[in-house]
């Protein structure tokens, strides 16, 4: 897919946003809290320095990981490294988990669409962020390499039928505070990305800022998180978020 804009680091994005100045831009306007509870100054601080709430997201993500029945890359045996207490209490001798000896390490590319409709609740956004952090941790704990990208794709914005931004985060160890802001805080879309759009279209407001639409991923074996709509209930609760991660992991396992 061809993107209108591509960024590779935080400073590059801030330099782009600051390259133009508008009077009373929409991205900096105070909105009702249910739309975006954070000011422009808070959004920039979180984007540059990290979102402190990410520590809570990390804890919830770790709890989510622990809820899965068996770590991928392990198998049951009569001896091993980890005792599965539940299986042990059933009396089954194969109650230990040991690492698979076959090297199944792979490169997994995860693409997250940061677009969502205006009626998507903040908790759904946070729950999806928790699910993504959990998935990344689970894959990395197995020794896999995770390559991460965030995309923003909308249709019918200003004079363009479709507009897209690509944020390449790469495979290096990820700053969880910054990552959590980008994937789990509404201010990333409704402050930072809105400001990018205003700079691109050279205007103080893009009005509706487009309608969310899915990116056309033309690469094979990509784990893709589509844009969110108000009618999408996959991330309405932590339990439903866990189910989505479990579904993804089962799909990955079948492909091995």
N, C-alpha and C positions, 0 to 999 in steps of 0.2 A: 504493500500500500504506500502511496506517495503522501507525505504529510506536508502541510503548509508551513509548519514551524517545527524545528527539532532542537531540544536543549539537552545538555549533558551535565550541568551542575547548577547549584543554587545561585551563585554569583552571576552566571551568564543570564539567568532569568531576571534577576534584579536589575542588571545593567540594561536589559531590553525594556523593562517596564519604565525605568527612569529616563529612558532616551527621549520621552515626550511628556509634556505636562499639559493637563486639561483642568479647566475650572469646574469644580464640583463633579468629578467623575462618578458614575454609578457605582463603581467598585469600592469607593470610599464612603458611600452614603450610609447613614445609620438606618438599619432595617429592623423590622419586627423580629423579636428574638427567635421565633420558630423558624424563620427563614435563615438567619445567620446571627448567632448570639455574640459574635466577636467583632471588634472594631478592626479597622484597617491596620492600626498600629500593632494590635495584638497578633493579627494574622502574619504580618511581616516578621515580628519577633519569633513566632512559632516556626515560621518557614526557615528563617536563618539559624535560629538557635535550638529548635526542637520544641515539641509540645509536651509539657510536663505530665499531662494526663496519660501519655504513652506508657508510663510505668505501670499504671493500672491495667492498660490494655495488654501489656506484656504478661502480667500476672494472670489475667483471665485467659490469655492465649496458652500459657503453660498449663493451667488447669484443664483447658480444653484438650490439649495434647495427652494429658494423663488419663483422660476418659476413654481413649481408644483401647480396644481389647488386646491387641498384639502389635508391637512395633514392626513396621515393615523392615525387612532385612533380617528378621529373626525367625526361628522355627522352634517347635516344641520338641523336647527330648527328656530322657530320664535324669540327665545332669545338664548344667548350664550356668549362665551368669545371673539370671534373674528368676526368682521364684514367683510363679503366678499363684498367689494365695487362693484365689477362687477355685482354680483347677485342682490345687493341692487338697482342698477341703472335700472335693468330690471323690478323692481316693485314687484318681488316675495317676499312674506312675510317670507319665509324660507331662509333668507339671513345671518343668524348667524351660526357660527360653535361652537359646544360644544363637550367636550370629551365624548367618548363612556363610559358608566358606567361599561360595562363588562370588566373584567381584561383579556386582550389578550396578556399580556407580554409573550415573548418567548425568547429562546436562539437561536440566529442565528450564524452559523459558516460560515465565509467567507474565502475561500482559493483563493489566487492570484498566478497565475503562472507567475514568473518573466522572463521566457524565451521569447525571440523574435528574429526574423531573422535580419540579418545585414542591410537589406534595410528598416527597420521600422524607420520612422522619429521620432526625439525627441519629437515633438509636440504631436504625437499620444500617446507617453508614458506619457507625462504630462497630456493630456486630460483624459486618463484612470485613472490616479492618482486622478484627480479632481472628476471624477465620483465615485470612490471608497470612497474617503473622504466624499462626499455628502451622499452616501448611509449609511455609518457608522453613520454619524450625524443624519440623518433622523430616523434611527432605534433606536438610543440611546435617541433621543428626545421623542420618544413614550414610553420610559421606558424599551425597550428591552435590553437584554444583547447580546453583540457582541463578539464572539470569533474569533480571527484573526490568520491566518497562511499564510506564503509566501513559495512557493515551487519553486524549479528550477529543471526542468526535460529536459534532452537532450538525444538523441540517437547517436550512432556511435561516441563515444569519446574515443580516445586511444584504449585500449583493451576491452572496455565494449560496449555491445550493447545498454545499457541504464544506465544513471547515474542520481541520484536524490539527492537533498538537501532539507531539511525541516527546516524552521525557525518558531518556535512556539512563537508567540507574546502574546498569552493569552487573558484574558478578562479585565485586569486592565486598568485604564485610559491610553490612548496611547499618547506618545510624538509626536505631529503632525510634528515637525521638522524632527525627525528621521524616522517616518513613511513615510513622503513625499519623503525623499531620497530613501528609499527602493522600493517604488512603482512608483516613477515618475522621477527618475534621471537615465540616462543610465550608469553612473559610478558605480552604485550598481552592475549591471550585468558585465560590461566590465572592471571593476577594482577589486571590492571586490570578486565577485563570481569567476572570472577568477583566482584570487590568491588562493582561496579555492581549485579549481580544480588542480592547479599546485602543491599545498601542498599534496593533496590526491594522485596524480599520481607520485609525486616525480620527477618533471621535470620543466625546466624553461619555457616550452611552451607546450600547448596541441594542437597546430596547429589550427584546425578549431573550437575547443571547443564544437563540437557536433552540431547537428541540433535540434531546438526546437521541443518538442513533448508534448502532453497533459498528465497530471498526471492521474493515474487511481484512482479516488476517490471512495472508497468503503464504505463511510459513507452516511446515508440518510440525506436529507434535508440540503444539503450544497450548499451555493451560491458560484459558481465557476467561476472565471475569467480565461479563457484559455490563452495559450501563443499567442503572436501577430505575424502576418505575414504581409508582405508588401501589400498583397492584401486584408487585413482586414480593412474595412472603418468605423467600428462602432465608432471609437474614432478619426476620422479625424478632426472633429470640435467639439466645445463645444455643439452645438445643437445636433449632433449625439450622443455625450456622454450622454446628458440629456435624449435622447430617449431610450438609453440602460438602464439607471437607472430606467426610468419610466416602461420599460418592466419588469424589475426585480421586482419592487414594485407591479405591477399588478399580476405577477405570485405568489408572496408571499400572496397577498390579497385573491386570489382564493383558496389558500391552507388552509386559516384560517377557 
